[in-house]
Amino acid sequence: MLKALYNAIRGDAAPTVIEIKGRNYTSKNVVPVSTPTPAKLTVSTLTGLVDYIKSNVDELNVSSLLCHVESPSKVTLNSNLLGDFADRAAFLAAELHQLQIPLNKYLDAEAFNILLQSCFVEPEDSMQGTDRGLVLKYVSNVKKTLEAGYEDDGVSQGVTVKKGISGSENVVLPNPVTLRPYRTFVEVEQPASKFVFRARDDDGMQFMLVEADGGAWRGEAMKNIKAFLETAVPGLNVIA
């Protein structure tokens, strides 16, 4: 009983600073009190972030703001350092609702065709021919043949495709191919990446795209976001 009372009194006592071998320690755990900050707003586009800064309804000092491009799909707008503990207030975050692009897995011809047309950008110079158009051509015209099948040396693949109305010919699939999936905010250019294009006959032709740029597109996307924000809001401090 007395021990419990003693421990309770010790627990209520204010912490003390103890010096041991030249270093300061406290007699109990303490938690710093953070600087009060507003609740963070969230938008889904870079345009929403720019509109918030330009409207300046919260009367912020733009020159003191720090815009952090955290990833190709997230940008936060932060304050400068606040208070004794150098806290930051996160005023707003732009978070992209990303398309779920099924890479690195085989799809049947119809699903793959839809994927290419709905989730990949067709460059403005498409009249000159693009890898996206080339892949679409192969997927749309590939023909399953039990006699010829397809050849595969691990890098390039030979398949039989339709030619004209009734004929067919053996061709080599293009590899690698350069494509631009929708992977970052639509306000900026979608980075181009190399993909390995594969086909197989598994009771019906199937196709797959495998990323082959080591994630380099992420750095390019973040650089594009930084450039967009610096142009849209002159004087804004942006890091990526």
C-alpha positions in Angstrom: 0.0 0.0 0.0 2.7 2.5 1.0 4.8 1.4 -2.0 1.9 2.1 -4.4 1.3 5.5 -2.7 5.0 6.3 -3.1 5.0 5.4 -6.8 1.9 7.5 -7.4 3.6 10.5 -5.7 6.7 10.0 -7.8 4.6 9.7 -11.0 2.9 13.0 -10.3 6.2 14.8 -9.5 7.6 17.1 -12.1 10.6 15.6 -14.1 14.0 16.6 -13.0 17.2 17.0 -15.1 20.0 14.7 -14.1 23.6 15.0 -15.4 25.5 11.8 -16.0 29.0 11.9 -17.5 28.5 15.3 -18.9 25.1 14.5 -20.5 21.7 15.7 -19.4 18.9 13.2 -18.8 15.3 13.5 -17.4 13.9 11.5 -14.6 10.9 10.5 -16.7 9.7 10.5 -20.4 8.5 13.8 -21.7 6.8 14.7 -24.9 7.3 18.0 -26.7 4.2 20.2 -27.3 3.9 20.8 -31.0 3.1 24.1 -32.6 -0.7 24.2 -33.3 -1.3 23.8 -37.1 -4.4 23.8 -39.3 -5.9 20.6 -40.6 -4.5 19.7 -44.1 -6.7 20.1 -47.2 -6.6 17.6 -50.0 -7.1 18.0 -53.7 -6.6 15.6 -56.6 -5.0 17.9 -59.2 -2.1 20.3 -59.5 -4.6 22.9 -60.8 -6.4 22.7 -57.4 -3.1 23.4 -55.6 -2.3 26.3 -57.8 -5.8 27.8 -57.4 -5.4 27.6 -53.6 -2.1 29.5 -53.7 -3.4 32.1 -56.1 -6.7 32.7 -54.3 -4.8 33.0 -51.0 -7.9 32.9 -48.9 -5.8 32.1 -45.9 -3.6 35.1 -46.5 -0.4 33.1 -46.6 3.0 34.6 -47.4 3.8 32.8 -50.7 7.5 33.5 -50.5 7.7 31.6 -47.2 5.9 28.5 -48.5 7.7 25.3 -49.4 6.1 23.1 -52.1 7.4 19.5 -51.8 7.1 17.2 -54.8 7.2 14.0 -52.8 6.4 11.6 -55.6 4.9 11.6 -59.1 1.5 11.3 -57.4 1.8 13.5 -54.3 2.7 17.2 -53.8 2.4 19.0 -50.4 2.3 22.7 -49.6 4.1 23.4 -46.3 4.9 26.4 -44.1 8.4 27.4 -43.1 9.8 26.2 -39.7 7.5 27.1 -36.8 8.1 27.4 -33.1 10.9 26.2 -30.8 10.8 22.6 -32.2 10.9 23.6 -35.9 7.5 22.1 -36.8 6.0 22.6 -40.3 2.3 23.1 -41.1 1.1 21.1 -44.1 -1.6 23.4 -45.6 -2.6 21.3 -48.6 -1.8 18.1 -50.5 -2.4 17.2 -54.1 -2.8 13.5 -54.3 -3.4 11.8 -57.6 -6.1 9.1 -58.0 -3.8 6.9 -60.0 -5.0 4.5 -62.8 -4.3 0.9 -61.9 -2.4 -0.2 -64.9 -1.9 -4.0 -65.0 1.8 -4.2 -66.0 3.9 -7.2 -65.6 1.0 -9.6 -66.1 -0.4 -11.4 -69.2 -3.7 -10.2 -70.6 -5.9 -11.5 -73.4 -5.8 -9.7 -76.7 -9.1 -7.7 -76.1 -8.1 -6.6 -72.6 -4.6 -5.6 -73.8 -6.0 -3.7 -76.7 -8.3 -1.7 -74.4 -5.4 -1.1 -72.0 -3.2 0.4 -74.7 -6.0 2.7 -75.9 -7.3 3.9 -72.5 -4.2 4.1 -70.2 -1.4 5.2 -72.6 -0.9 8.6 -74.2 -0.8 8.8 -78.0 1.9 11.4 -78.8 0.9 14.5 -80.9 3.2 13.3 -83.7 1.3 10.0 -84.1 1.1 10.6 -87.8 4.8 9.7 -87.9 4.1 6.3 -86.3 4.6 5.4 -82.7 5.5 2.3 -80.7 2.0 2.4 -79.2 0.5 2.2 -82.7 2.9 -0.5 -83.6 2.0 -2.6 -80.6 -1.7 -2.1 -81.2 -1.2 -3.3 -84.8 0.4 -6.5 -83.7 -2.1 -7.2 -81.0 -5.1 -6.5 -83.3 -3.8 -8.7 -86.1 -2.0 -11.6 -84.3 -3.3 -15.0 -85.4 -3.1 -18.2 -83.4 -1.8 -21.0 -85.6 -1.1 -24.5 -84.4 1.2 -25.1 -87.4 3.6 -22.1 -87.1 3.1 -21.2 -83.4 5.7 -18.6 -82.4 9.4 -18.5 -81.9 11.2 -17.0 -78.8 14.9 -16.5 -78.3 14.4 -14.7 -74.9 14.7 -11.2 -76.5 12.6 -11.1 -79.7 9.5 -13.2 -80.5 8.2 -14.3 -83.9 4.5 -14.7 -84.3 2.1 -15.1 -87.2 -0.1 -12.1 -88.0 -2.8 -11.5 -90.5 -1.9 -10.0 -93.9 -4.6 -8.5 -96.0 -7.9 -10.3 -96.1 -6.9 -14.0 -96.0 -3.1 -14.3 -95.9 -0.6 -14.3 -93.0 3.1 -13.7 -92.5 5.7 -14.4 -89.8 7.0 -11.2 -88.1 9.2 -10.3 -85.1 7.5 -8.4 -82.3 9.1 -5.0 -81.6 11.3 -5.0 -78.4 11.7 -3.0 -76.3 9.0 -0.4 -77.0 8.7 3.2 -75.8 5.3 4.1 -74.3 3.8 6.8 -72.1 1.3 5.4 -69.5 -0.8 7.8 -67.4 1.3 7.7 -64.2 1.4 11.3 -63.0 -0.8 14.4 -62.9 -2.5 15.1 -66.3 -1.3 18.8 -66.2 2.3 17.7 -67.0 3.8 15.5 -69.8 3.6 11.8 -69.1 7.2 10.4 -69.1 8.2 7.9 -71.7 9.5 4.5 -70.6 11.0 1.4 -72.2 8.8 -1.7 -71.9 9.5 -5.3 -72.8 6.6 -6.5 -75.0 5.9 -10.2 -74.6 3.4 -12.6 -76.2 2.4 -16.2 -75.4 -0.1 -18.8 -76.6 -2.0 -20.1 -73.5 -5.2 -21.5 -75.0 -5.4 -18.1 -76.8 -2.9 -15.4 -77.4 -1.9 -13.3 -74.4 0.3 -10.2 -74.1 2.3 -8.4 -71.4 4.3 -5.2 -70.8 7.2 -5.3 -68.4 8.7 -2.0 -67.1 12.3 -1.8 -68.3 13.6 1.6 -67.3 14.5 0.9 -63.6 12.0 3.5 -62.4 13.8 6.4 -64.1 10.4 7.8 -65.2 9.7 8.8 -61.6 12.5 11.4 -61.6 11.4 12.8 -64.9 7.8 13.1 -63.7 8.8 14.9 -60.5 11.0 17.3 -62.6 8.0 18.0 -64.9 5.8 18.7 -61.9 8.4 21.1 -60.4 8.7 23.0 -63.7 4.9 23.3 -64.0 4.5 24.7 -60.5 7.4 27.2 -60.9 5.8 28.5 -64.1 2.2 28.6 -62.7 3.2 30.4 -59.5 6.3 32.6 -59.9 8.3 32.9 -56.8 7.1 29.6 -55.2 9.8 27.6 -53.5 9.6 24.1 -55.0 11.7 21.1 -54.3 11.6 17.6 -55.9 
